[in-house]
Amino acid sequence: MNSSFNAEEHKKMLQSYFNGQGFQRWASIYGNEKLSTVRSTVRQGHAVMMDKAFEWLQKTGLKKGSTVLDAGCGTGLFSIRLAKNGYRVKSVDIASQMVDKTKKDAQKAGVADKMEFEVNSIESVKGTYDAVVCFDVLIHYPAEGFAHAFRNLSRLTTGPMIFTYAPYNNILAFQHWIGGFFPKKERRTTIQMIKDEEMQRVIGELGLKVIARQKISFGFYHTMLMHVDRG
Ligand SMILES: C[S@@+](CC[C@H](N)C(=O)[O-])C[C@H]1O[C@@H](n2cnc3c(N)ncnc32)[C@H](O)[C@@H]1O
């Protein structure tokens, strides 16, 4: 355990990043504009991950009209997809800029009436939902912060949780390390890797069962997609 981890400081840092430079960076990755080769692999990898996550969610048999929490919704790509497919969605993000963009795009897509929008953190969001999704958010948390945030999310549903995290392995650790040598404009947000044992420990403690797990690797996009449910 890293006792120097300060949850409040960490949250503030993420909030200010995703409301500033991070908003520009990620909104362009999740948008349609032309990107550098490095970033376009991140866009494509993210799209592959979302397709798989959507497929898994549908496989759970979640009925239309069910409520889904999209925790750390970003620009709302997955939230809007859910709403277009008949689910009721709560889109939550720590960065108000992200929530505003989600709302604007939901209005444009004509699905805002199926959605609720809230600026809040995944550690503090409340409610009860039929399912929880959380993509590429926990990747920004070191083990201590990750466990705390994940515990809160797990309390919000008795149904499926589908999320991503950055698995710890030597290759990824190496890529992360060399990431610091990329030209500044290509540098990625710091990615925090979670060891497999830590992931298993947190899931076990919460009495959750792993239903599916898939590594998604595409160019510079690397993540572990996981579906867990009550045992
Ligand atoms: C890389 S983006 C992913 C967005 C979206 N889930 C997707 O996959 O399209 C990470 C998002 O997590 C949000 N975020 C980071 N820490 C958060 C926290 N503690 N609570 C809620 N949102 C958070 C950021 O503001 C940002 O919008």
PDBQT file of the ligand as one rigid body, heavy atoms in Angstrom, charges set to zero:
ROOT
HETATM    1  C1  LIG A 301     -10.803   8.518 -20.433  1.00  0.00    +0.000 C 
HETATM    2  S1  LIG A 301     -12.360   9.218 -20.064  1.00  0.00    +0.000 S 
HETATM    3  C2  LIG A 301     -13.522   7.895 -20.376  1.00  0.00    +0.000 C 
HETATM    4  C3  LIG A 301     -14.932   8.414 -20.667  1.00  0.00    +0.000 C 
HETATM    5  C4  LIG A 301     -16.012   7.387 -20.970  1.00  0.00    +0.000 C 
HETATM    6  N1  LIG A 301     -16.232   6.466 -19.869  1.00  0.00    +0.000 N 
HETATM    7  C5  LIG A 301     -15.732   6.625 -22.225  1.00  0.00    +0.000 C 
HETATM    8  O1  LIG A 301     -15.163   5.506 -22.160  1.00  0.00    +0.000 OA
HETATM    9  O2  LIG A 301     -16.070   7.113 -23.327  1.00  0.00    +0.000 OA
HETATM   10  C6  LIG A 301     -12.312   9.241 -18.297  1.00  0.00    +0.000 C 
HETATM   11  C7  LIG A 301     -13.452  10.023 -17.682  1.00  0.00    +0.000 C 
HETATM   12  O3  LIG A 301     -13.521   9.723 -16.292  1.00  0.00    +0.000 OA
HETATM   13  C8  LIG A 301     -13.853  10.890 -15.595  1.00  0.00    +0.000 C 
HETATM   14  N2  LIG A 301     -13.415  10.722 -14.192  1.00  0.00    +0.000 N 
HETATM   15  C9  LIG A 301     -12.163  10.601 -13.704  1.00  0.00    +0.000 A 
HETATM   16  N3  LIG A 301     -12.191  10.400 -12.387  1.00  0.00    +0.000 NA
HETATM   17  C10 LIG A 301     -13.493  10.377 -12.022  1.00  0.00    +0.000 A 
HETATM   18  C11 LIG A 301     -14.193  10.206 -10.793  1.00  0.00    +0.000 A 
HETATM   19  N4  LIG A 301     -13.532  10.024  -9.661  1.00  0.00    +0.000 N 
HETATM   20  N5  LIG A 301     -15.515  10.240 -10.795  1.00  0.00    +0.000 NA
HETATM   21  C12 LIG A 301     -16.219  10.443 -11.938  1.00  0.00    +0.000 A 
HETATM   22  N6  LIG A 301     -15.618  10.621 -13.140  1.00  0.00    +0.000 NA
HETATM   23  C13 LIG A 301     -14.276  10.577 -13.178  1.00  0.00    +0.000 A 
HETATM   24  C14 LIG A 301     -13.128  11.979 -16.343  1.00  0.00    +0.000 C 
HETATM   25  O4  LIG A 301     -13.624  13.262 -16.063  1.00  0.00    +0.000 OA
HETATM   26  C15 LIG A 301     -13.318  11.533 -17.787  1.00  0.00    +0.000 C 
HETATM   27  O5  LIG A 301     -14.480  12.067 -18.340  1.00  0.00    +0.000 OA
ENDROOT
TORSDOF 0
